[in-house]
Amino acid sequence: MSQHQLNSRIIGIVKMTSDLVAEIRQQAEKYLDNCQYQQAIRYYEAAIEAEPNNKYYYFYLGLMLLLEGQEEEAQITWLFAINEEDIEPVEYWSDELSNILYQEANRQAQLENYQLAWVIRQHLRELNPTDINNLLAVIDLSIAIHAYTPDIIKDYGIINILQNSSLSGNINQKLLIRVTERLLKVAALEPSSLELLTAIIPYVTNEEEFIRIIIDMAFDLARTAHEHLKAIELCQIGLQLAPRSRDLLNSLATLFTEIRDYPQGIEYAKRAYSVVETIPEKLCQSFTILKTLLTAGGYWDELWNFWEQHKLLIDQLIVEHPKNLGTSSMGVGLYTTSFYFPYIVDNPRENITMRKQICQVCQSNVEIAFPELITKFRGRHTSLRQGVQPSPKKLKIGYVSSCFRRHSVGWLARSLWKYGDRHNFEIYTYMTEYRVFYDQIQEWYIAQSDHIHKYSSVKIDLAEQIYADQIDILVDMDSFTSNITAIMALKPAPIQVTWLGWDASAVPTVDYFIADPYVLPENAQEYYQETIWRLPQTYLAVDGFEVSVPTITRADLEIPDDAIVYLGLQKGPKYNPHIAKLQLEILREVPNSYFLVKGFGQQDSFSKFFFDIANQQGITTDRIKFIPTVKLEENHRANLLIADVVLDTYPYNGATTTMETLWMGIPLVTRVGEQFAARNSYTMMMNAGITEGIAWTDEEYVEWGVRLGTDERLRQDISWKLHKSKRTAPLWNGKQFTRDMEKAYQEMWQRYIDGGSC
């Protein structure tokens, strides 16, 4: 049928009955709904010929032309329909056309035809340049079609509209939140994004969701892009909306601490404490204050007072045992509130007992918050024990960590992937802080894994994925150093293990803690929640470390070539007045010696801390030098060679730094204690084949320090022994360590299937 014939037929129908006109309109709308725009055009053209004064036909015809890519024809059609000779003003018909375009733009977006939706909204912008909801939608769609540029905000005058208009109640809040989140994901570093964020503050009604977006993006910027200053700026914008937000204040405390602006970090931590009321909230904030004071160094008098107060809050929490914490960040944060105790005192029985009690409070809340999920997970565990298992079974081992990257854990864990027996074990790697930029170690783990899952943060879907993957043994490599503890509490795997990243978490659903003959005392099982699984030689081994070229020399630091250089490698929380006094006592007893402290530069509080002790010991402060960190670990390891002797800390030893020191063949003095953190260097030295430098008392620590500083022959002998040990020592045999771990996995699984207690 020709267009003329169709028009004649429709005109005839129109003259016969208005019901049939409605039928034709419905047919046109049906073609529109089915995206058959050419057919719809024919019907609307015919309808216009029948009813030339019906402007809505023109509006829809223009829309169909626009959807067919005929923008110029669409505009001509609309302009023809809207003229000043109508009884109704032009504004009225413009609003009517806008409503039609709004409806179709939303429909196209729902159909995920984002390009068409964007085109329609550009025409809406021409009709009403100050419609803020449309402008926000244009930003949203520009991001969806990868056409967003920061100039859009300026070119469209969005900031001026928000600042100079009264829009309260007229902004679509869901759209506002969505645009905020998407814009920050693609352009958080752009000044125009932060300007827009500031401008929309007066219009935000969903404060909780807005703050969540701000904090998530702030830590994403800080942790994955190293943009701490932008992250801080983002959180400070959030404070304009919620100046008493505990989460924002707490985030700022953490971010300032991470860039070593400790006075600001401490100030924000105290502000956060001042706005909370409940015991759980106070405990979490007290922890943040402890963290900033310890990390800063030099605040020990103030720290002791807070620590005593902190312990009282823990006692109150245990007595109160709240069960209304839900899934809040506070509920997760409680896990870590005893984290810094090993840095302060070497009392594992008391510290771990308190840790267990805190975890029991957290576990109660997890089980109340996720009953269906936990029931589902437990159902699989039960069926595994009751079902017939293939023998031998290829075990699915899941490793979960935020540190599969350039990080101590990332460097140290590689043997299990490199030497893993893929015939009997299938490796699943769960990255909870996946970096979007290139990271050599992260890419290595991706290539070495049988299955990889990438997350920007820890969320509940991580537990669901572990369950869906049917992991047999889940290995938590972070313990309290990340939020993975909350996932472990759900027990998505039948067997759960803690290894490497820190001491055991004491989460009730974790079955085993990997140790060795040295890193825990013989009676440790008396106070540990988990079953201690001691590997036969060492709980950790590597094949070695990559080393580059040094970036510092003695000449750079104005140290004579014949001087004795002692080196301290630990961060602020590991230093305390007691160990610092012992180290400087060694310095005092060894003429022509210097003490280099790495990682702080000329930080005022920390340098004052050491200089005050030096003055008490009668040591001139020019013998103490603070050297900054370097960007790459390979250069850091090369820089170790500036030292004659490395002095370890107590009650919290080094771990990665100890292994690096031993690999570089440098003598080390360590003070052995009772807790895991006070015995890392001990087990590593034993497994490297040396005992020289292992001290069991403060007096022995000083004696070894002095002896190694004054006896060049002894230093040479130790260095030679360490060099030879690279061929035979358990610490450097990653392949044998992997076999020992895999044997442990098989025995754990067999014990589980047999129905024995973990």
C-alpha positions in Angstrom: 0.0 0.0 0.0 1.4 3.4 -1.0 1.7 6.3 1.5 -1.1 8.2 -0.5 -3.4 5.2 -0.3 -2.6 4.8 3.5 -3.4 8.5 4.1 -6.6 8.3 2.1 -7.7 5.2 4.1 -6.9 6.8 7.4 -8.7 10.1 6.5 -11.7 8.0 5.7 -11.5 6.2 8.9 -11.1 9.5 10.8 -14.3 10.8 9.2 -16.1 7.7 10.1 -15.4 7.5 13.8 -13.1 9.0 16.5 -12.7 5.5 18.0 -10.8 4.4 15.0 -8.5 7.5 15.3 -7.7 6.3 18.8 -7.0 2.8 17.3 -4.5 4.4 14.8 -2.8 6.3 17.5 -2.4 3.1 19.5 -1.0 1.4 16.5 1.6 4.2 16.1 2.4 3.9 19.8 2.8 0.1 19.4 5.4 0.7 16.7 7.2 3.1 18.9 7.2 0.6 21.8 8.6 -2.0 19.4 11.2 0.5 18.1 9.8 0.3 14.6 10.2 4.0 14.0 9.7 4.1 10.3 6.3 2.4 10.5 5.4 4.8 13.3 6.4 7.8 11.2 4.0 6.7 8.4 1.1 6.5 10.9 1.8 9.9 12.5 2.1 11.5 9.1 -1.2 10.1 8.1 -2.7 11.1 11.4 -1.4 14.7 10.9 -3.1 14.8 7.5 -6.3 13.7 9.1 -6.0 16.1 12.1 -3.5 18.8 11.1 -4.3 20.9 14.3 -3.3 18.1 16.7 0.1 19.2 17.9 0.8 16.0 19.7 1.0 14.2 16.4 3.7 16.6 15.3 5.6 16.1 18.6 5.6 12.3 18.2 6.4 12.5 14.5 9.4 14.7 15.4 10.4 12.2 18.0 10.2 9.3 15.6 12.4 11.2 13.1 14.9 11.9 15.9 15.0 8.3 16.8 15.7 7.5 13.1 18.6 9.9 13.2 16.9 12.7 11.3 17.6 15.4 13.8 17.1 18.4 11.5 13.8 17.1 10.2 12.7 16.5 13.8 13.5 20.1 14.8 11.7 21.5 11.8 8.6 19.4 12.7 8.6 20.6 16.3 9.1 24.3 15.2 6.2 24.1 12.8 3.9 22.8 15.5 5.0 25.4 18.1 4.2 29.0 16.9 3.2 32.2 18.5 -0.3 32.3 16.9 -1.7 29.6 19.2 -4.0 30.5 22.0 -1.7 28.8 24.4 1.7 30.4 24.9 4.8 28.9 23.4 6.0 27.9 26.9 3.0 25.7 27.3 3.7 23.7 24.1 7.4 23.6 24.9 6.6 22.0 28.3 4.3 19.5 26.6 7.0 18.5 24.1 9.5 18.3 27.0 7.2 15.9 28.8 7.1 13.6 25.7 10.8 13.7 25.3 11.4 13.1 29.0 9.2 10.0 28.9 11.0 8.6 25.8 14.4 9.4 27.2 13.6 7.4 30.3 12.2 4.6 28.2 15.3 4.4 26.0 17.6 4.4 29.1 15.6 1.5 30.5 16.1 -0.3 27.2 19.8 0.5 27.7 19.8 2.5 24.4 21.9 5.1 26.1 23.0 6.8 23.0 19.5 7.5 21.9 18.5 8.6 25.4 21.5 11.0 25.4 20.4 12.5 22.0 16.9 13.1 23.3 18.2 14.8 26.4 20.4 17.1 24.4 17.2 18.3 22.7 15.6 18.6 26.1 18.5 20.8 27.1 17.8 23.1 24.2 14.2 23.4 25.3 15.1 24.1 28.9 18.8 24.8 29.5 18.4 25.1 33.3 16.5 21.9 34.0 18.9 20.4 36.6 17.4 16.9 36.5 17.9 16.8 32.7 21.5 18.1 33.1 22.3 15.5 35.7 20.8 12.8 33.4 23.0 14.1 30.5 26.1 13.6 32.7 24.9 10.2 33.7 24.3 9.1 30.1 27.6 10.7 28.9 29.4 8.5 31.3 27.4 5.4 30.1 28.4 6.1 26.5 32.0 7.0 27.4 31.5 10.5 26.1 31.9 12.4 29.4 34.5 15.2 29.6 35.0 17.5 32.6 34.1 20.5 30.3 30.4 19.4 30.4 29.9 20.8 33.9 31.3 24.2 32.9 29.8 24.4 29.4 26.3 23.6 30.7 26.6 26.1 33.6 25.6 23.4 36.1 27.5 24.9 39.0 25.8 28.3 38.5 22.4 26.8 38.3 22.9 24.9 41.5 24.3 27.9 43.3 21.9 30.6 42.0 18.6 28.7 41.9 16.0 27.5 44.5 15.8 23.9 43.6 15.0 22.3 46.9 12.5 19.4 46.5 12.8 19.5 42.7 16.0 17.4 42.3 15.6 13.7 41.7 17.4 12.2 44.7 18.0 8.8 43.1 19.5 10.5 40.0 21.6 12.8 42.2 23.1 9.9 44.1 23.6 7.8 41.0 25.4 10.6 39.2 27.6 11.4 42.2 28.7 7.8 42.4 29.3 7.3 38.7 31.0 10.7 38.2 33.5 10.0 41.1 34.3 6.6 39.6 35.4 8.1 36.2 36.5 11.6 37.1 37.2 11.9 40.9 40.5 13.7 40.3 39.0 16.4 38.1 38.5 19.8 39.9 35.1 20.2 38.2 33.8 17.0 39.8 34.6 18.2 43.3 33.1 21.6 42.4 29.9 19.9 41.4 30.0 17.7 44.5 30.3 20.9 46.7 27.4 22.5 44.8 25.0 19.7 45.3 25.6 19.5 49.1 22.5 21.7 49.9 20.2 19.5 47.9 21.2 16.1 49.3 18.5 14.4 51.4 19.9 10.9 51.5 22.8 11.8 53.8 23.8 8.2 54.7 24.1 7.0 51.1 25.9 10.1 50.0 28.5 9.7 52.8 29.0 6.0 51.9 29.8 7.0 48.3 32.2 9.7 49.5 34.1 7.3 51.8 34.2 4.4 49.4 35.7 6.6 46.7 38.1 8.3 49.1 39.7 5.0 50.1 39.6 3.8 46.5 41.6 7.0 45.6 44.0 6.5 48.5 44.6 2.8 48.3 44.6 2.1 44.5 45.7 5.5 43.0 47.8 6.8 46.0 45.8 10.1 45.8 45.5 10.7 49.5 45.2 14.5 49.2 42.2 14.2 46.8 40.7 11.6 49.1 41.0 14.0 52.0 39.5 16.8 50.0 36.6 14.5 49.1 35.9 13.7 52.8 36.1 17.3 53.8 33.4 18.1 51.2 31.3 15.4 52.9 31.8 17.2 56.2 29.9 20.2 54.8 26.9 17.9 54.7 27.5 16.1 57.9 30.0 17.8 60.2 29.4 15.3 63.0 29.7 12.2 60.8 31.7 9.6 62.7 32.6 7.8 59.6 33.9 10.8 57.8 35.9 12.0 60.7 37.3 8.6 61.2 38.2 8.3 57.5 40.0 11.7 57.7 41.9 10.5 60.7 43.1 7.4 58.8 43.9 9.3 55.6 46.0 11.9 57.4 47.8 9.2 59.3 48.6 7.4 56.1 50.3 10.5 54.7 52.1 11.0 58.0 50.3 14.2 58.9 50.0 12.9 62.4 48.8 16.0 64.2 45.8 16.2 61.8 45.2 12.5 62.1 45.1 12.7 65.9 42.9 15.7 65.8 40.3 14.1 63.6 40.4 10.9 65.6 39.6 12.9 68.7 36.8 14.7 67.0 35.3 11.4 65.9 35.5 10.2 69.5 33.7 13.3 70.7 30.6 12.7 68.6 29.9 9.1 69.6 27.9 7.9 72.5 27.6 4.1 72.7 30.2 1.7 74.0 30.9 0.0 70.6 31.2 3.4 69.0 33.6 4.7 71.7 35.7 1.6 71.5 36.1 1.9 67.7 37.0 5.5 68.0 39.4 4.9 70.9 41.1 2.3 68.6 41.6 5.0 66.0 43.2 7.3 68.5 45.5 4.5 69.6 46.4 3.8 66.0 47.3 7.4 65.2 49.3 7.9 68.4 51.2 4.7 67.9 51.9 5.4 64.2 53.0 8.9 64.9 55.6 7.9 67.4 56.7 10.1 70.3 53.3 10.3 71.9 53.8 7.6 74.5 52.7 9.5 77.6 49.3 10.3 76.0 49.1 6.8 74.5 49.4 5.1 77.9 46.4 7.0 79.2 44.3 6.1 76.1 45.3 2.5 76.3 44.1 2.2 79.9 40.8 3.8 78.9 40.6 1.6 75.8 40.9 -1.6 77.9 38.1 -0.4 80.2 35.9 0.1 77.1 36.6 -3.4 76.0 35.6 -4.7 79.4 32.4 -2.8 79.2 31.7 -4.1 75.7 32.2 -7.7 76.9 29.8 -7.2 79.8 27.2 -5.4 77.7 27.6 -7.8 74.8 25.4 -5.8 72.4 23.4 -7.7 69.7 22.1 -4.8 67.7 25.2 -3.8 65.7 23.8 -5.3 62.4 26.0 -5.0 59.4 27.4 -1.5 60.2 31.0 -0.6 59.8 31.1 -0.2 63.5 30.3 -3.9 63.9 33.1 -4.9 61.6 35.4 -2.4 63.2 35.1 -4.0 66.6 37.2 -7.0 65.4 40.3 -4.9 65.2 40.0 -3.0 68.5 42.7 -5.1 70.2 44.9 -5.1 67.2 47.6 -2.8 68.7 48.0 -4.6 72.0 51.0 -6.7 70.8 52.7 -3.5 69.9 52.5 -2.3 73.5 52.9 -5.4 75.7 54.2 -9.0 75.2 51.4 -10.8 77.0 49.7 -13.2 74.6 47.6 -15.0 77.1 45.8 -11.9 78.2 45.8 -10.2 74.8 44.4 -13.3 73.0 41.8 -13.9 75.7 40.5 -10.4 75.2 40.7 -10.8 71.5 38.5 -13.9 71.7 35.9 -12.2 73.8 35.6 -9.3 71.4 35.3 -11.8 68.5 32.5 -13.6 70.3 30.5 -10.3 70.5 31.1 -9.8 66.8 30.1 -13.3 65.9 26.8 -13.0 67.7 26.0 -9.9 65.6 27.1 -11.6 62.4 24.8 -14.6 63.0 21.9 -12.3 63.8 22.5 -10.2 60.7 22.9 -13.1 58.2 21.0 -16.1 59.5 19.9 -17.4 56.0 23.3 -17.0 54.5 25.0 -18.9 57.4 22.4 -21.6 57.3 23.0 -22.1 53.6 26.8 -22.3 54.1 26.5 -24.7 56.9 24.2 -26.9 54.9 26.9 -27.5 52.3 29.5 -28.2 55.1 27.2 -30.9 56.6 26.5 -32.5 53.2 30.2 -32.8 52.5 30.7 -34.8 55.7 27.7 -37.0 55.0 28.3 -37.6 51.3 30.7 -40.0 49.6 33.9 -38.2 48.7 36.2 -39.2 45.8 39.5 -40.5 46.9 41.9 -38.9 46.4 40.0 -35.6 45.9 41.4 -32.6 44.1 41.1 -29.9 46.8 40.0 -26.4 46.0 42.1 -24.0 48.0 41.0 -20.4 48.2 43.4 -17.7 49.2 41.8 -14.3 50.2 43.8 -11.2 50.8 44.0 -7.4 50.1 47.7 -7.8 49.5 48.2 -9.6 46.2 50.4 -6.7 45.0 53.5 -4.9 46.0 53.1 -5.5 49.7 54.9 -7.7 52.2 52.3 -10.5 52.0 52.4 -10.3 48.2 56.2 -10.7 48.1 56.3 -13.5 50.7 53.4 -15.8 49.6 54.5 -16.5 46.1 55.9 -20.0 46.7 52.5 -21.6 47.1 51.5 -20.4 43.6 54.8 -21.1 42.0 55.2 -24.6 43.3 51.6 -25.6 43.8 50.7 -29.2 42.9 48.0 -28.5 40.3 47.2 -32.2 40.0 45.9 -32.4 43.5 45.1 -28.8 44.2 43.1 -26.1 42.4 44.0 -22.5 43.4 41.4 -19.8 43.7 42.7 -16.3 44.4 40.4 -13.6 45.8 41.8 -10.1 45.6 40.0 -7.7 47.8 41.9 -4.6 46.9 42.4 -5.1 43.2 44.3 -2.2 41.6 43.2 -0.9 38.3 46.7 0.4 37.4 49.6 -1.9 36.6 51.2 -3.7 39.5 53.9 -6.3 38.7 53.1 -8.6 41.6 49.4 -8.4 41.2 49.7 -9.4 37.5 52.0 -12.3 38.6 49.3 -13.7 40.9 46.7 -13.3 38.2 48.8 -15.3 35.8 49.6 -18.0 38.4 46.1 -18.6 39.6 43.7 -21.2 38.3 40.8 -18.9 39.1 40.8 -15.2 40.0 38.2 -12.9 41.5 38.8 -9.2 41.7 37.2 -6.8 44.2 37.9 -3.2 45.1 36.8 -3.8 48.7 35.4 -6.5 51.0 31.7 -7.0 50.5 29.2 -9.7 51.2 29.2 -11.0 47.6 32.8 -12.2 48.3 31.4 -14.8 50.7 28.8 -15.8 48.2 31.4 -16.2 45.5 33.6 -18.4 47.8 30.5 -20.6 48.5 29.6 -20.7 44.8 33.1 -21.8 44.0 32.7 -24.7 46.5 36.1 -23.9 48.2 37.2 -26.7 50.4 39.9 -24.8 52.4 39.8 -21.1 52.7 43.1 -19.4 53.7 42.8 -15.9 55.2 46.1 -14.1 54.6 45.2 -10.8 56.3 43.7 -11.6 59.7 43.0 -8.3 61.5 44.8 -6.2 58.9 41.7 -6.0 56.7 37.9 -6.5 56.9 38.2 -10.1 55.7 37.5 -11.3 59.3 33.8 -10.5 58.7 33.8 -12.8 55.7 35.5 -15.6 57.7 32.8 -15.2 60.4 30.2 -16.3 57.9 32.2 -19.5 57.2 31.7 -19.8 53.5 34.1 -22.7 53.4 34.1 -25.9 55.5 37.7 -25.5 56.6 39.1 -22.1 57.3 42.8 -21.2 58.0 44.7 -18.1 59.0 48.2 -17.8 57.7 51.0 -15.3 57.2 49.6 -11.7 57.4 49.3 -11.4 61.2 48.6 -13.4 64.3 45.5 -15.6 64.5 42.3 -13.6 64.5 40.4 -15.6 67.2 37.3 -15.5 65.0 35.3 -18.6 66.2 34.7 -19.9 62.7 38.4 -20.2 61.8 39.7 -23.7 62.4 43.5 -23.5 62.1 46.4 -21.2 62.5 49.6 -22.1 60.6 52.8 -22.0 62.7 56.1 -23.8 63.1 58.3 -25.1 66.0 59.6 -21.6 66.9 57.1 -18.9 66.1 54.8 -19.8 69.0 55.8 -21.2 72.4 55.1 -24.8 73.2 52.1 -24.0 75.5 50.4 -21.6 73.0 47.5 -23.9 72.4 46.3 -23.3 75.9 45.1 -19.8 75.0 44.6 -19.9 71.2 41.0 -20.2 69.8 42.2 -22.0 66.7 44.0 -25.3 66.5 47.6 -24.5 65.9 49.0 -26.5 63.0 52.8 -26.5 63.2 54.6 -27.2 59.9 57.7 -29.3 60.4 60.3 -26.5 59.8 59.0 -23.0 59.0 55.6 -21.4 58.5 57.0 -19.3 55.6 59.7 -19.7 52.9 60.7 -17.8 49.8 63.2 -18.5 47.1 64.7 -15.0 47.6 64.1 -11.4 46.8 64.5 -9.1 43.8 67.2 -6.5 44.4 68.1 -3.4 42.4 70.7 -0.7 43.1 71.0 1.4 46.2 69.7 5.0 46.3 71.7 6.1 49.4 75.3 6.0 50.4 77.3 6.8 53.6 78.6 9.9 51.9 75.0 11.1 51.3 74.4 10.8 55.1 77.9 12.2 56.0 78.9 9.0 57.7 82.6 8.0 57.6 83.5 4.9 55.7 85.0 3.3 58.8 82.0 3.9 61.0 79.7 1.2 62.4 76.2 1.7 61.1 73.2 0.2 62.9 69.9 0.3 61.1 66.3 0.2 62.4 63.8 -0.8 59.8 60.4 -0.8 61.5 57.6 1.7 61.4 56.4 3.9 64.2 54.0 1.6 66.1 56.9 -0.9 66.6 59.1 1.6 68.4 58.6 2.3 72.1 60.7 4.0 74.8 61.9 0.7 76.1 63.4 -0.7 72.9 64.7 2.7 71.8 66.6 3.0 75.1 68.2 -0.4 74.5 69.2 0.5 71.0 70.7 3.8 72.0 72.5 2.0 74.8 74.2 -0.1 72.2 75.1 3.0 70.2 76.6 4.6 73.3 78.8 1.6 74.0 80.2 1.4 70.4 82.5 4.2 69.5 82.3 5.7 66.0 78.8 4.2 65.5 75.6 5.7 64.0 72.0 4.7 64.1 69.8 5.0 61.0 66.1 4.9 61.4 64.2 4.2 58.2 60.8 5.4 57.1 60.3 8.7 58.8 62.4 11.4 57.3 62.6 14.4 59.5 59.3 13.8 61.2 59.2 16.1 64.3 57.4 13.9 66.8 59.5 10.9 66.1 62.8 12.6 65.9 62.1 14.4 69.2 61.3 11.0 70.7 64.7 9.6 69.8 66.6 12.8 70.5 65.2 13.0 74.0 66.4 9.5 74.8 69.7 10.2 73.2 70.2 13.2 75.4 69.4 11.1 78.5 72.0 8.6 77.3 74.6 11.2 76.7 74.7 10.6 72.9 75.0 13.5 70.5 72.0 13.6 68.1 74.2 13.8 65.0 74.8 10.1 65.4 71.0 9.4 64.8 69.8 9.9 61.3 66.3 9.5 59.9 66.1 8.3 56.3 63.0 8.3 54.1 61.4 5.3 52.5 62.0 4.6 48.8 59.3 3.9 46.2 60.4 0.4 45.2 61.2 -2.5 47.4 64.0 -3.6 45.1 65.9 -0.4 46.0 65.0 -0.7 49.6 66.7 -4.1 49.8 69.8 -2.8 48.1 69.9 0.1 50.6 70.1 -2.4 53.5 73.8 -2.9 52.6 74.6 0.5 54.1 74.2 -1.2 57.5 76.7 -3.3 59.4 74.0 -4.5 61.9 70.2 -4.4 61.9 68.5 -3.8 65.2 65.1 -5.4 65.5 62.2 -4.1 67.6 60.4 -5.7 70.6 57.7 -6.6 71.6 56.8 -6.5 67.9 59.5 -7.8 65.6 60.1 -7.3 62.0 58.9 -10.0 59.6 59.4 -9.1 55.9 62.3 -6.8 56.9 63.9 -9.6 58.8 63.8 -11.9 55.8 65.2 -9.2 53.6 68.0 -8.5 56.0 68.9 -12.2 56.2 68.8 -12.5 52.4 71.2 -9.6 52.1 73.6 -11.3 54.5 73.4 -8.7 57.2 73.7 -9.6 60.9 70.6 -8.9 63.0 69.9 -8.6 66.7 66.4 -9.6 67.9 64.8 -9.8 71.3 62.6 -13.0 71.5 59.4 -12.8 73.5 56.3 -15.0 74.0 53.8 -13.7 71.4 53.7 -14.4 67.7 54.8 -10.9 66.9 57.8 -11.2 69.2 59.1 -14.5 67.7 59.0 -13.9 63.9 62.7 -12.9 63.7 63.6 -15.8 65.9 62.0 -18.5 63.7 63.4 -16.9 60.6 66.9 -16.8 62.0 66.7 -20.4 63.1 65.4 -21.4 59.7 68.2 -19.4 58.0 70.7 -21.4 60.1 72.1 -18.8 62.5 71.7 -18.2 66.2 74.1 -15.3 66.6 72.0 -12.2 67.5 69.1 -14.1 69.1 68.5 -12.5 72.6 66.2 -13.8 75.3 66.6 -10.9 77.6 67.2 -7.1 77.4 70.7 -7.6 78.6 71.5 -10.2 75.9 70.0 -7.8 73.3 72.4 -5.1 74.3 75.3 -7.6 74.5 74.7 -8.9 71.1 74.3 -5.4 69.7 77.6 -4.3 71.2 79.5 -7.5 70.2 78.3 -7.4 66.6 79.3 -3.7 66.4 82.8 -4.3 67.7 83.7 -7.7 66.3 84.2 -7.4 62.5 85.2 -11.0 62.2 82.0 -12.2 63.8 80.0 -10.1 61.3 81.9 -11.6 58.4 81.3 -15.1 59.7 77.5 -14.5 60.0 77.4 -12.9 56.6 79.2 -15.9 55.1 76.9 -18.4 56.9 73.8 -16.5 55.6 75.3 -16.6 52.1 75.8 -20.3 52.2 72.4 -20.9 53.7 70.6 -19.8 50.6 71.4 -23.2 49.1 70.2 -25.4 52.0 68.2 -23.5 54.7 64.4 -24.1 55.0 63.7 -20.3 54.9 64.9 -20.2 51.3 63.3 -23.5 50.1 59.9 -22.4 48.8 59.3 -25.7 47.1 59.7 -27.8 50.3 57.6 -25.3 52.2 54.8 -25.7 49.6 54.9 -29.5 49.9 54.6 -29.1 53.7 51.6 -26.8 53.4 49.9 -29.0 50.9 50.4 -32.1 53.1 48.8 -30.1 55.9 45.8 -29.2 53.6 45.3 -32.9 52.8 45.4 -33.9 56.5 43.0 -31.1 57.4 40.6 -32.3 54.8 40.8 -35.9 55.8 40.3 -35.0 59.4 37.2 -33.0 58.4 35.7 -35.8 56.3 36.3 -38.3 59.0 34.2 -36.2 61.3 37.0 -35.3 63.6 37.3 -32.0 65.5 39.4 -29.4 63.8 
